[in-house]
């Protein structure tokens, strides 16, 4: 019997099974729909994490004073001016500045500068100062930066104006929240403000980045910042390093760590600085998101197992109902393999139809979720979902495979029926 004829007979069985087969299909629909929607949410969460943390700069390394060994995978965001660090995992440590920690100095910066694949290095001084605009005063965060290096390191785009240039005096670039929320009247380009009794002109306003260090900070030349914050000329609060390729980050972290330990005459036990990178945050959070998605997907997959049991039950019933027809087909020349293929195709079609409807239902739920939950506040912003092609294809293939596996035993039993016994069956 040709495969086409086997398929036609299997399709005929499915069409005429009516309610029983469709109830079985619903079980597959629920399972596949749940998997598609859950995995799409997980993919969306990963995309959201990558988008939000991408602004931290995967090619940025931060050196800061103080050292504390990693504890339970915790991390702290460090640095500023476009370079933030995170700690956690291998070679990335959670750092809290110790009371006795030594400052980062110009000497440390010079030690780091010759390292291969370091594009730019920026010494930063930071602190708080009073800023006045139209007789209203607020305490703001000040970041003093190397004007040449900073504009090549900062990841946040400008909303208006320009970045700081070498030689700039008494000019500042401000974060988005400083411009729009701190004072009653929004600050605009070329607006004059006073910081610790010194006038400054706003030459640039950054776009909102979601990073507290940038949205709530004012950036100025390191010389001006040292005067306002009363910082020593040779000291920095942190150093940010931009590397030529994110793939070199781990290597440069290790090399920086080794060189600074030699330069500062410290050991692992007396270490008084931390070298970190945002790349660690991305890797750890993406890994956690993938694990969570896999866990939820596994729970949803249980419903597919239930659906498989339903398919097997339906196929056993179909074999019993078609016993006499099986006897007739065998009497007129049908082989065991033909009978087996008919019922395998039938169970595969049940799984495939259920999978197709499940993919449609899961995709509809995934597309509707962001709008349905738009009123809910969630960490990291609004919920987004992503439906990659591999997910839809995999869901269809899985449902087809489950259908055929569930039908193997009933199909085998049908193929082994003896024609005489099948014809006498009532």
C-alpha positions in Angstrom: 0.0 0.0 0.0 1.5 3.4 -1.0 2.4 6.0 1.6 -0.1 8.4 0.1 -2.9 5.9 0.5 -1.9 5.3 4.1 -1.9 9.0 4.8 -5.3 9.4 3.2 -6.8 6.7 5.4 -5.2 8.2 8.5 -6.6 11.6 7.7 -10.0 10.0 7.1 -9.9 8.4 10.5 -9.0 11.7 12.2 -11.8 13.6 10.4 -14.5 11.0 11.3 -13.3 10.5 14.9 -15.0 13.8 15.7 -15.3 14.8 19.4 -12.9 12.2 20.8 -9.9 13.2 18.6 -10.6 16.9 19.1 -10.6 16.6 22.8 -7.3 14.9 22.6 -6.0 17.7 20.3 -7.1 20.3 22.9 -4.7 18.7 25.4 -1.8 19.2 22.9 -3.0 22.7 22.1 -2.8 23.7 25.8 0.7 22.2 26.3 2.2 23.7 23.1 0.5 27.1 23.7 1.9 27.2 27.3 5.4 26.4 26.1 5.4 28.9 23.3 4.1 31.7 25.5 6.4 31.0 28.4 9.5 30.7 26.3 8.6 33.8 24.4 8.4 35.7 27.7 11.8 34.3 28.7 13.3 35.3 25.3 11.8 38.8 25.8 13.3 39.1 29.2 16.7 38.1 27.9 16.3 40.7 25.1 15.3 43.3 27.6 18.2 42.5 29.9 20.7 42.7 26.9 19.2 46.0 25.8 19.2 47.6 29.3 22.7 46.3 30.3 24.1 47.0 26.8 24.3 50.6 27.9 26.6 49.7 30.7 29.3 48.9 28.2 30.5 45.3 27.8 33.8 46.7 26.7 34.3 48.8 29.8 36.5 47.9 32.9 36.4 49.8 36.2 39.1 50.0 38.7 38.1 51.3 42.1 39.6 51.5 45.7 38.7 48.9 48.3 38.3 45.1 48.0 36.0 42.4 49.4 35.9 38.9 48.2 32.8 37.8 46.4 29.8 36.8 48.5 26.9 34.7 47.3 27.2 36.1 43.7 26.3 39.6 44.8 27.5 42.6 42.8 27.6 46.3 43.0 27.6 48.8 40.2 30.7 51.0 40.3 32.3 53.9 38.5 30.7 56.5 36.3 30.9 58.5 33.1 29.8 55.7 31.0 31.9 53.0 32.6 30.3 51.0 35.4 31.6 47.9 36.9 29.9 44.8 38.3 31.3 42.1 40.3 30.4 38.4 40.6 31.8 35.1 39.5 35.2 34.2 38.3 37.6 37.1 38.5 34.7 39.5 39.1 34.4 40.4 42.8 31.9 42.2 44.9 33.7 45.3 46.2 33.0 47.6 49.1 35.6 50.3 49.7 37.3 49.7 53.0 38.0 52.5 55.5 41.8 51.9 55.1 41.6 51.6 51.3 44.2 53.6 49.4 43.2 56.0 46.7 43.6 55.2 43.0 46.4 57.5 41.8 47.9 58.8 38.6 50.6 56.2 39.0 48.0 53.4 38.8 46.6 55.0 35.6 50.1 55.0 34.1 50.6 51.4 35.0 47.4 50.4 33.1 47.9 52.6 30.0 50.5 50.4 28.2 48.3 47.2 28.4 47.6 45.9 25.0 44.1 46.5 23.5 43.3 49.3 25.9 41.8 52.1 23.7 41.0 54.8 26.3 41.6 55.2 30.0 39.7 57.8 32.1 40.5 58.8 35.6 37.3 60.0 37.5 36.8 62.0 40.6 33.3 62.1 42.1 31.3 63.6 44.9 28.4 65.7 45.9 28.0 69.5 45.5 25.3 72.1 45.7 23.9 73.3 42.4 21.8 76.4 42.0 19.4 77.4 39.2 16.9 80.3 39.4 17.4 80.6 43.2 16.6 76.9 43.7 19.4 74.7 45.2 19.8 71.0 45.0 22.5 68.5 45.9 23.9 66.8 42.8 26.4 64.2 41.9 29.5 65.5 40.3 31.7 63.4 37.9 35.1 64.9 37.0 36.4 63.2 33.8 39.2 63.4 31.3 37.3 65.3 28.6 39.1 63.5 25.7 38.8 60.0 27.0 35.3 60.4 28.4 33.6 61.2 25.2 35.0 58.1 23.7 34.0 55.9 26.6 30.5 57.2 27.5 27.8 54.9 26.1 24.8 57.2 26.6 23.8 59.3 23.5 23.2 63.0 23.6 19.7 64.3 23.6 21.0 67.8 22.7 24.2 69.6 22.6 27.7 68.1 22.6 30.1 66.1 24.8 32.9 67.8 26.7 36.0 68.7 24.6 39.6 69.1 25.7 40.2 72.6 27.0 36.6 73.1 28.1 36.4 75.5 31.1 33.3 76.0 33.2 31.1 74.0 31.0 29.1 70.8 31.9 27.1 68.0 30.4 24.2 66.9 32.5 22.1 63.7 33.0 18.5 63.5 31.8 16.9 63.5 35.2 19.0 66.5 36.3 17.8 68.4 33.3 14.1 67.5 33.6 13.2 66.6 37.2 15.5 68.2 39.8 14.4 71.9 39.3 11.0 73.4 38.7 12.1 74.7 35.4 13.7 72.3 33.0 17.4 73.0 32.2 18.2 73.6 28.6 21.2 74.0 26.4 23.4 77.0 27.1 21.6 77.5 30.5 23.8 79.0 33.2 23.9 77.3 36.6 26.0 77.8 39.7 27.9 74.9 41.4 29.5 75.8 44.7 29.4 79.5 43.8 31.1 78.9 40.4 29.2 79.6 37.1 28.9 76.8 34.6 27.2 76.6 31.1 25.3 73.5 30.0 26.7 72.4 26.7 25.1 68.9 26.5 22.2 66.9 27.9 22.3 63.1 27.8 19.4 60.9 26.8 17.7 58.9 29.5 19.8 55.8 30.0 18.2 54.1 33.0 21.6 54.1 34.7 21.5 56.2 37.9 25.1 57.2 37.6 24.4 59.0 34.4 20.8 60.2 34.6 21.5 61.9 38.0 25.1 63.2 37.4 26.8 66.3 36.1 30.0 65.8 34.1 32.8 68.4 33.9 36.5 68.5 33.4 38.5 66.8 36.1 40.3 70.0 36.9 37.1 71.9 37.6 35.7 68.9 39.6 38.8 68.8 41.8 38.4 72.5 42.7 34.7 72.1 43.5 35.1 68.8 45.4 38.4 69.7 47.1 40.1 66.6 45.7 43.9 66.1 45.6 45.4 66.5 42.1 47.0 63.0 42.0 44.0 61.0 43.2 41.0 59.4 41.5 37.9 57.8 42.9 37.9 55.3 40.0 39.4 54.6 36.6 37.4 53.4 33.6 39.0 51.5 30.8 37.6 51.0 27.3 39.0 47.9 25.5 39.1 47.4 21.8 37.0 44.2 21.9 34.7 42.8 24.6 36.4 39.4 24.0 39.5 40.8 25.6 37.8 42.0 28.8 38.7 38.9 30.9 42.3 38.9 29.8 42.7 42.6 30.4 41.0 42.3 33.8 43.6 39.7 34.8 46.5 41.7 33.4 45.3 44.9 35.1 44.9 43.1 38.4 48.4 41.6 38.2 50.1 44.9 37.3 48.3 46.9 40.0 49.2 44.3 42.6 52.8 44.6 41.7 52.7 48.4 41.5 50.8 48.9 44.8 52.9 46.2 46.6 49.9 44.2 47.7 49.0 40.5 47.8 45.7 38.6 47.6 45.3 39.1 51.4 46.2 42.8 51.5 44.6 43.8 48.2 43.1 47.3 48.3 41.5 47.7 44.9 38.9 46.0 42.7 38.9 45.5 38.9 35.4 44.8 37.5 33.3 44.7 34.3 29.6 45.0 33.4 30.1 42.0 31.2 29.8 39.9 34.4 26.3 41.3 35.0 25.1 40.4 31.5 26.4 36.9 31.7 25.0 36.1 35.1 21.6 37.7 34.5 21.2 36.1 31.1 22.2 32.7 32.6 19.7 33.1 35.4 16.9 34.1 32.9 17.7 31.1 30.7 17.5 28.8 33.7 14.2 30.3 34.9 12.7 30.0 31.4 13.9 26.4 31.1 12.3 25.6 34.5 8.9 27.2 33.5 9.1 25.5 30.1 9.7 22.1 31.8 6.6 22.7 33.9 4.5 23.5 30.8 5.9 20.4 29.1 4.1 18.3 31.7 0.8 19.1 30.0 2.3 17.7 26.8 2.9 14.4 28.6 -0.7 14.4 29.6 -1.6 15.1 26.0 0.6 12.2 24.8 -1.3 9.9 27.2 -4.5 11.2 25.7 -3.3 10.4 22.2 -2.3 6.9 23.2 -5.8 6.3 24.7 -7.5 7.7 21.6 -5.4 5.4 19.4 -6.2 2.3 21.4 -9.9 3.1 21.1 -9.5 3.8 17.4 -7.8 0.4 16.9 -10.7 -1.4 18.7 -13.3 0.5 16.7 -11.5 -0.3 13.4 -10.6 -3.9 14.2 -13.0 -5.3 11.6 -11.8 -2.9 9.0 -8.2 -3.9 9.8 -9.2 -7.6 9.2 -10.8 -6.6 5.8 -7.7 -4.7 4.7 -5.4 -7.6 5.7 -7.7 -10.1 3.9 -7.4 -8.1 0.6 -3.6 -7.9 0.8 -2.6 -5.1 3.3 0.7 -5.8 5.0 1.5 -5.3 8.7 3.6 -2.3 7.9 0.7 -0.7 6.0 -1.6 -1.0 9.0 1.1 0.3 11.3 1.7 3.3 9.1 -2.0 4.2 8.9 -2.3 4.5 12.7 1.2 6.1 13.1 0.1 8.8 10.6 -3.2 9.2 12.4 -1.5 9.8 15.8 1.1 12.1 14.2 -1.7 14.1 12.6 -3.4 14.5 16.0 -0.1 15.8 17.4 0.6 18.0 14.4 -2.9 19.6 14.4 -2.7 20.2 18.1 0.8 21.7 17.7 -0.3 24.0 15.0 -3.2 25.3 16.9 -1.1 25.5 20.0 1.5 27.6 18.2 -1.2 29.9 17.0 -2.7 30.2 20.5 0.7 30.7 22.2 1.7 33.3 19.6 -1.5 35.2 20.2 -1.0 35.1 23.9 2.6 36.3 23.6 1.6 39.2 21.3 -1.3 40.2 23.6 0.6 40.0 26.9 2.5 43.3 26.7 -0.7 45.2 26.1 -2.7 43.2 28.7 0.0 43.8 31.3 0.9 47.4 30.3 -0.6 48.8 33.4 1.5 46.6 35.7 4.9 47.9 36.9 7.6 45.3 36.7 11.4 45.6 37.5 13.3 46.7 34.4 10.4 48.3 32.7 7.5 47.0 30.6 7.1 43.3 29.7 8.2 42.4 26.2 7.9 39.0 24.3 10.0 37.6 21.5 8.8 34.8 19.1 12.0 33.5 17.4 11.3 31.2 14.4 13.2 28.3 16.0 10.6 28.3 18.9 7.7 27.9 16.5 9.4 25.2 14.4 10.6 23.3 17.5 7.1 23.4 19.0 5.5 21.9 15.8 8.2 19.3 15.5 7.9 18.3 19.2 4.1 18.0 19.0 4.4 15.8 15.8 7.1 13.6 17.5 5.0 13.2 20.7 2.0 12.2 18.6 3.8 9.6 16.7 5.6 8.2 19.8 2.3 8.0 21.7 0.8 6.0 18.7 3.6 3.5 18.3 2.2 0.8 20.7 -1.4 1.0 19.5 -0.2 1.0 15.8 2.0 -2.0 16.5 -0.8 -3.9 18.1 -3.1 -3.1 15.2 -0.5 -4.4 12.7 -0.2 -7.7 14.6 -4.0 -8.5 14.5 -4.7 -11.7 12.7 -7.2 -11.3 9.8 -9.5 -14.1 11.1 -9.7 -12.8 14.6 -10.2 -9.2 13.4 -13.0 -10.2 11.0 -14.8 -12.1 13.8 -14.5 -9.1 16.3 -17.8 -7.6 17.3 
